[in-house]
Amino acid sequence: MTAALAVLASARQRLVLADTDVDAANLGLVTRPEPVEEAEFRGARRPQFDAARCRGCTECVRACRFGALTGPFPAASPSSSPVPRLDPWACEGCGVCTHVCPTGAVTLRDVPTGTLRVSETPFGPLVDARLEPGEGNSGKLVSRVRSRARELALERGAHLIISDGPPGIGCPVISALSGTHLAVAVTEPSLSAVHDLRRLLEVTRHFRVTVAVVVNRFDLDWTLAADLERRCLDEGVEVLGRVPYDPAVARALLAGRTVVEDGPGPAAEALAAVWDRLERRLGGELGEGDAALAGKHQP
């Protein structure tokens, strides 16, 4: 959905793309990116032990509530002391080990936890990131993605940033929503999607972010789709459009393209109508400053 809107928008607007789903970035699958920039992201801290100062007292081992430290173990050399062994997957970087060490042998150091990337696409530059498996601080990495996207927009005179948002309502979502002009929630007629949409609307209302809805594959359950639209109207949320089930979407994705690039069809025409409504809604913002559009996908 986000990629299709970006293709349509790029025909008339200079824009920047951002994929803020740093745990599973996939916007590049259909935008044909050519990497041009890569930067290391350090979003966690891990303890480092000075073997020359460590006495092997195990105070840090006993104080660790996550079981990340074990030991002591034999010294690496006759001139050094035994040091604990660190399990990086269990460590939360809380730093309690540095406070309880009587000799100051433990310090915290920043460690790489992901990668920030910039690529060129036929529709504008794409900023995305990859968080390493099991690593935290994804909200901070999302913020880095958005910050780099805004820098590129200013450098290139782009007035529109289209972001593909992460699922759920946690820290990455809050970071992705912050400061956007409009969040587009993509939902579908299923009980789980209705539940997720309700939670998302609560989050956007709490953070005072304007939201609009697109009902995807609405024709799979006409009754539930109509109920979804009634719920949106009752809460004052605009329904931008309905997108029907269309096998052409899957065929386009398998070919590494968006459905709007493959010519006329039910889904392509519905998405074009959605973009037209979005463009009218954003109005003067597309040419008088930075207009950010965050796409929120719901299962």
Stockholm file with secondary structure:
# STOCKHOLM 1.0

chainA/1-299         MTAALAVLASARQRLVLADTDVDAANLGLVTRPEPVEEAEFRGARRPQFDAARCRGCTECVRACRFGALTGPFPAASPSSSPVPRLDPWACEGCGVCTHVCPTGAVTLRDVPTGTLRVSETPFGPLVDARLEPGEGNSGKLVSRVRSRARELALERGAHLIISDGPPGIGCPVISALSGTHLAVAVTEPSLSAVHDLRRLLEVTRHFRVTVAVVVNRFDLDWTLAADLERRCLDEGVEVLGRVPYDPAVARALLAGRTVVEDGPGPAAEALAAVWDRLERRLGGELGEGDAALAGKHQP
#=GR chainA/1-299 SS CHHHHHHHHHTTSCEEEEECCTTSCCGGGTTCCEEEEEEEEEEEEEEEECTTTCCCCCHHHHHCTTCCEECCCCCSSTTSCCCCEECTTTCCCCCHHHHHCTTCCEEEEEEEEEEEEEEEETTEEEEEEEECTTCCCHHHHHHHHHHHHHHHHHHHTCCEEEEECCSSSSHHHHHHHTTCSEEEEEECSSHHHHHHHHHHHHHHHHTTCCEEEEEETGGGCHHHHHHHHHHHHHTTCEEEEEECCCHHHHHHHHTTSCGGGGCSCHHHHHHHHHHHHHHHHHGGGTTSSCEEEEEEECC
#=GC SS_cons         CHHHHHHHHHTTSCEEEEECCTTSCCGGGTTCCEEEEEEEEEEEEEEEECTTTCCCCCHHHHHCTTCCEECCCCCSSTTSCCCCEECTTTCCCCCHHHHHCTTCCEEEEEEEEEEEEEEEETTEEEEEEEECTTCCCHHHHHHHHHHHHHHHHHHHTCCEEEEECCSSSSHHHHHHHTTCSEEEEEECSSHHHHHHHHHHHHHHHHTTCCEEEEEETGGGCHHHHHHHHHHHHHTTCEEEEEECCCHHHHHHHHTTSCGGGGCSCHHHHHHHHHHHHHHHHHGGGTTSSCEEEEEEECC
//
